């Protein structure tokens, strides 16, 4: 499994080098008002295969976390002001990053290491340009993501843990 993760990370990092202009998004724990403590950044890079999201995060609970692009450029109210997953085609389906039939804001799950750090890049193949992300919120949920609405709605990610606004 470590070899597969290392290989995927190497591929994603290689894809990031093909990018034109990177955008760095600061991420913070969610709070009742505004944002909480900083947890790091996610760098957005364009590649011919889609947008690569490269996290440099710390202080998170270990494990797999739901990772999504949300509609509104706000992290207020414990992240709820961000609205739902970005879904410009109004599919109303949570099917994951690789299905053309679901939310465009569904990203591959984020992996957090045992020490609370996340550095493994993910590729969003359906999102071709960083400008497609601008004016939205990047969200990390407390729980994982099964890329379905069953048995729990929106993949079962639960509370919104970390949030950052892209391009503002």
C-alpha positions in Angstrom: 0.0 0.0 0.0 2.9 2.4 0.8 4.4 1.7 -2.6 1.1 2.5 -4.3 0.7 5.7 -2.3 4.3 6.7 -3.1 3.8 6.0 -6.8 0.6 8.0 -6.9 2.3 10.9 -5.0 5.2 10.8 -7.5 2.8 10.9 -10.5 0.8 13.8 -9.0 4.0 15.7 -8.2 5.2 15.2 -11.7 1.8 16.4 -13.1 2.2 19.5 -10.9 5.4 20.4 -12.7 3.5 20.7 -15.9 1.3 23.5 -14.4 1.1 27.0 -15.7 0.4 29.1 -12.5 -0.1 27.8 -9.0 -2.5 29.1 -6.4 -2.0 28.7 -2.7 -5.1 28.3 -0.5 -4.7 28.8 3.2 -6.8 26.4 5.3 -8.2 26.9 8.8 -10.2 24.9 11.3 -13.8 25.9 11.1 -15.3 28.2 13.8 -18.6 29.7 14.8 -17.6 33.0 13.3 -14.8 33.5 10.8 -12.1 30.9 10.9 -10.1 29.1 13.6 -6.5 28.2 13.8 -4.4 27.8 10.6 -3.7 24.2 9.6 -1.6 24.9 6.5 -2.1 25.2 2.8 -3.2 23.5 -0.4 -1.4 24.4 -3.6 -3.6 24.2 -6.8 -1.7 23.4 -10.0 -2.9 22.9 -13.5 -1.9 19.8 -15.5 -3.1 18.4 -18.8 -4.8 15.7 -16.6 -6.8 18.1 -14.4 -6.1 20.2 -11.3 -3.6 18.8 -8.8 -4.2 19.7 -5.2 -1.1 19.4 -3.0 -1.7 19.7 0.7 0.8 20.8 3.3 -1.3 20.4 6.4 -0.8 19.6 10.1 -2.8 19.0 13.3 -5.5 17.0 11.6 -7.1 13.7 12.9 -5.4 10.7 11.2 -7.3 8.8 8.5 -9.3 9.4 5.4 -11.3 12.6 5.1 -13.9 13.8 2.7 -12.4 16.6 0.5 -14.7 18.8 -1.5 -15.2 22.1 -3.3 -18.2 23.9 -1.9 -20.4 26.4 -3.6 -19.9 29.6 -1.6 -16.6 31.5 -0.8 -17.2 31.5 3.0 -16.1 29.4 5.9 -18.3 31.0 8.6 -20.7 29.2 10.9 -18.5 26.1 11.3 -18.1 25.9 7.5 -21.9 25.8 6.8 -21.8 29.2 5.1 -19.9 27.4 2.3 -23.2 25.8 1.2 -23.3 22.5 -0.5 -20.9 20.7 -2.9 -20.2 22.7 -6.0 -22.7 21.3 -8.5 -23.1 23.6 -11.5 -24.9 21.0 -13.6 -27.5 20.5 -10.8 -26.9 16.7 -10.7 -27.7 16.5 -7.0 -25.6 13.3 -6.9 -22.6 12.6 -4.8 -20.6 10.1 -6.9 -17.0 11.1 -6.4 -14.2 12.7 -8.4 -14.2 10.3 -11.3 -17.9 10.3 -12.3 -19.2 12.8 -14.9 -22.7 12.3 -13.5 -22.2 13.9 -10.0 -21.1 17.0 -8.3 -18.1 18.7 -9.9 -17.0 19.6 -6.3 -16.4 16.0 -5.3 -12.7 15.6 -5.0 -10.6 12.4 -4.2 -10.5 11.7 -0.4 -7.6 13.3 1.6 -5.3 11.0 3.5 -3.9 12.2 6.8 -0.9 10.4 8.3 -0.7 9.1 11.9 1.2 12.2 12.9 -1.6 14.5 11.7 0.0 15.7 8.5 -1.3 15.5 5.0 1.1 15.9 2.1 -0.2 13.4 -0.5 -1.4 15.2 -3.7 -4.7 14.4 -5.2 -5.8 14.8 -8.8 -9.2 16.3 -9.8 -9.5 15.1 -13.4 -12.9 16.8 -14.1 -11.6 20.2 -13.1 -9.3 21.6 -15.9 -8.5 25.1 -14.7 -7.7 26.8 -11.3 -10.1 29.5 -12.4 -12.9 26.9 -12.2 -12.2 26.8 -8.4 -12.0 30.5 -7.8 -14.8 32.0 -5.6 -15.5 28.7 -3.9 -14.5 27.1 -0.6 -12.2 24.1 -0.2 -13.5 21.8 2.6 -12.1 18.9 4.6 -14.7 16.9 6.5 -14.1 15.1 9.8 -15.0 11.7 8.4 -14.2 9.7 5.3 -16.1 9.7 2.0 -17.7 6.6 0.3 -18.6 8.6 -2.9 -22.3 7.8 -2.5 -25.4 9.0 -0.7 -26.0 5.6 0.9 -25.8 4.6 3.7 -25.1 8.3 4.7 -25.8 11.4 2.7 -22.8 13.0 0.9 -20.5 10.1 1.5 -20.8 10.2 5.3 -18.1 12.8 5.8 -19.9 14.5 8.7 -18.9 17.8 10.2 -16.9 20.4 8.3 -13.5 20.4 10.0 -11.2 22.6 7.8 -12.0 25.3 5.3 -10.3 27.8 3.0 -11.6 30.2 0.4 -10.1 30.0 -3.1 -9.0 33.2 -4.8 -10.1 35.9 -2.3 
